[in-house]
Amino acid sequence: MNKIVPVSEAVGRIPDAAILSVSSSSTLGCPDAVLKAIGERFTHEGHPRGITSLHPIAAGDVYGVKGMDHIAKDGLLTRVLAGSYPSGPSSVEMPEIWKMIVENRVAAYNVPSGIMFDMHREAAAYRPGVLTKVGLDTFVDPNRQGCAMNDLGSAAPIVSRTDFAGETWLHFPNVVPNVAIIRATTADERGNLTYEHEGAYLGGLEQAICVRNNGGLVIAQVKRVTAAGSLRPHDVRVPGHLVDCVVVDPDQKQTTETQYDPAISGEVMRPWDSFGLPEHGVEKVIARRAAQELRRGMTANLGFGISAMIPRVLLEEGHQDAVTWAIEQGAVGGIPLTGFAFGCASNADAFMPSPQQFIYFQGAGFDMSFLSFLEVDTLGNVNVSKLGKKPYLTAGCGGFVDITARAKNIVFSGWFEAGAKINLTDNGIDIAAPGKFTKMVDEVEHVTFSGPRAVEQGQNVIYVTERCVIRLTKNGLVATEIMPGIDPQKHIVGPSEGRVQVAENATIMPKSLLAETPMGLTL
């Protein structure tokens, strides 16, 4: 049976009130042609109406691939659950999905990506929803926002606290999708899918199984078609019996601002000297100090922002293969990429499906996690998921909550103050002008990471800034290492209004962190 159909025919089969599950990570793996066709069908026909969309990771970006913005229309979309949302700088226009959220025109939720994948697995097996400790005491917890992003979301809770076997858990009842929209590189006429040009597998297989088990419709978007029987069985990641119809888009991008790069999909291996090194500056200094927490042979996770520079710091120091990196999109090993290609890696050892990667993360099988922060409060709570004044500058929590729930060692990196003018000199950090405001606050706007829970669980947590290294203790935030050139009272205690104290035995960090040449890192 030939399953190749025009995109209009595929989306014409989506009923009103459908629950869509979309596989994507920004532009990486985004089935944009199908999402666009859904939006166009609604514009011309008024259908499908009243849909719910599930996005374990964001679909689309703000740089030319609209993704979920195609379906961000009143009457079409009524509810959205997403691990992350399209985000970008304030210089770009706010995405339509964000306008719907902030204007309370759609019930919206930010659900940790790992839990989103767990929801598919439980619904596929007809189990009674997700029971998890991931998200306790954070904004995920119904004692706070319960994942809700606006009033419409708050009015229809999706998570509750429950007692089971003498312990407190979060329970997410099943939200059962009846349409899956996934993407691959190649399909044969029977709908078997291979991923040879993709930078990640993401969760397409699990999403297809969930929808198939619940009697729904599975639509696959691919770049090209081959004859039935011509694909190697070991290469097929989603078998054809799970796929109802296939749509061809020969122009689908590999990832944001990237049409196709064979190094991203692991088809070629890049020479180490082809990777750019971090530009000398304050953020590189922060990344260098964070890198000092590593030891050879570790497996580490890292997120967007300053932390993404750490693999390049190791590369500059000659330790490019000393640490195995694992990122939520699924790449293991190699060098995670930065900028538009974040979420991809070159020279990877393997690509894991994202749902399995998140099982690894939730169980804290890795040695260390490097993440960023927007703000930190006196209890050590971290916010990365909400900026009330400019909400689309953050993508939401993504995998942050899953990763930090049980991680043994966590390094958060960020600026102590926003907008400070800082010079790097031979003698150390020179603060030429103070910042507009401190990132060390009384209470964070959104609790993406719970400091008190981390203390209770015995997690080792530090915050690396341009002024000091702060440790989370049962007594609060304590600066234990000071950057050269920094006056502890003037530049740490004062600007933080006493929220960060300085340890009596605080040490001065080496000036080699500030050097333009390699710092001589040993692992």
Secondary structure, DSSP 8 states (H G I E B T S, - for coil): ---B--HHHHHTT--TT-EEEE--BBTBT--HHHHHHHHHHHHHH--S-SEEEEESS-B--SSS--GGGGG--TTTEEEEEES------TTS---HHHHHHHTT-SEEEE--HHHHHHHHHHHHTT-S-EEE-TTTTSTTSTTTTTTB-SHHHHTS---EEEEETTEEEEEE-----SEEEEE-SEEETT--EE-TT-S--TTHHHHHHHHHHTT-EEEEEESEEE-TT-S-GGGEEE-GGG-SEEEE-TT--SBTTBS--TTTTTSS---GGGS----SSHHHHHHHHHHTT--TT-EEEE-SSGGGGHHHHHHHTT-TTSSEEE-TTSEESSEE--GGGTT-EES-SEE--HHHHHHHHHTT-SSEEEEE-SEEETT--EE-S--SSSGGGS---TTHHHHHTT-SEEEEE--SEET-EEEEETTEEEEEE--SEESEESS-SS-SB-HHHHHHHT-EEEEE-SSEEEEEETTEEEEEEE-TT--IIIIIITTTTTSEEEEEEEEE--GGGG-SS------
